[in-house]
Structure formats: structure tokens, C-alpha cells
Amino acid sequence: MRWLVRFLFKVMIGFLGLSLTLVLLFKFVPVPVTATMVMDGNGITKDWESLSNIDRNMVRAVIAAEDGKFCSHDGFDREAIEQAIEQNARGGRIRGGSTISQQTAKNVFLWQDGGYFRKGLEAYFTVLIEQIWGKRRIMEVYLNVAETGIGTYGAEAGAQRYFGKSAASLTPTEAARMAVALPLPKERSVKNPGGWLRRHGNSIAARVGVVRRDELDACIYE
């Protein structure tokens, strides 16, 4: 048993060292590739851009659509998690409670599936990036690695694909349409949404103004 304990201890120390090294590295260096990208059979189209080259409408749109408390939580929206647990316990469509910070941790360091084990690792990396990266870097990385379409990753590649222009000049409506497609980027249409998706996009476009008015993105532009 002693050799097993020593082996597991070495594995744990190695994991901690490697994870901290990667988190520190990606605080300054663009993330070159993620597990999701590698496993995407549709290829990879991406173009890393600094947050200063991504329209603030895009930032406000993802906050409005994905995580309204982004600037006020510590990486975890406990109220949303509790609501998701209660709803999932009642059955029906599974609802998630992940913040942008959690999604960034998953997208950069982990994989898309994996149950509670992956969720545990996700929580660990979320704490690390909240403490080491800060909100602005988390948002910058998120908007560069999030899947925005089939084989398409990041706001810049998405903007070029759907609107033929840079992410630096997105309108609230364009940004909102990209944001509402993020949960299911291979299935939701950005360019010509219809029905519920169009209405949802219009709702998020309106909420972009609320994010601006209430300064819900203030932590990113301090």
C-alpha cells in the first residue's frame, strides 16, 4: 500500500505543478489549442484577438446571455447552481448553472463531457483563473476559445464567418445573435435565425443596453 500512496502523492503533486504552470502561462500567452478543437472533426478556424480588438457589444452580449453576475461573483453563481439542481431534480430538460469563468476553465483545460469528475476539475481550474487571471483575462480567453460555429472558434472567426467583418465592429444585434448560439453552436443559426431563436436574440440585444446602463461589464474595463 505504501508504494501506491507514494505514487498517488507524486501524481497529485505533478498535476498541481502542471496545472499551475499552464494557468500562469496562459495569463500572458494565447491559448494555442483546446481539447474541444482537437476533437472537432470539422477542422479548426480561429483567429486570436486581444480584448481591445473585440467590440464591447460582444462582451456585453455574452454577459447578458450567459452570466449576468460575471463581475460580481467569484467564479460561481451559487443561486444559478441551486436553481439548476432544483429544476434538474424535477426532471425534463437538463439545465446548467455554469458561469463564464467555469466555461472558460472547461474549454481551456478540460473536455466537454465527463460528469462529476470533470466538474470537480472544472471547479479547481475556475478558482485558479479567478485568482490568477482576473475578470478581463477570463473574458478575453473565453471570447477566443468558445465555439462559435461548426469548426469555428472565437469571436473574430465567428464575426468573419457570419458577417464578413471584424469582431471589432459588431452591432448589438450581431453580437447578440452570436451569443445566443454559444450553447449549441453547431445547431443554432447565427446569420438567419428564425422563430424562438430570433426572438431570443432580439431579447439579448435589448439586454445589451441593460448591461451598459447598469455597468455590469465594469470589472473588465476598469
Secondary structure, DSSP 8 states (H G I E B T S, - for coil): -HHHHHHHHHHHHHHHHHHHHHHHHHTTS-----HHHHT-TT--EE----GGGS-HHHHHHHHHHH-TTTTTSSS--HHHHHHHHHHHHT-SS------HHHHHHHHHHS-S--HHHHHHHHHHHHHHHHHHT-HHHHHHHHHHHSEEETTEESHHHHHHHHHSS-GGG--HHHHHHHHHHTTSTTTS-SSS--HHHHHHHHHHHHHHHHHHHTTTTGGG--
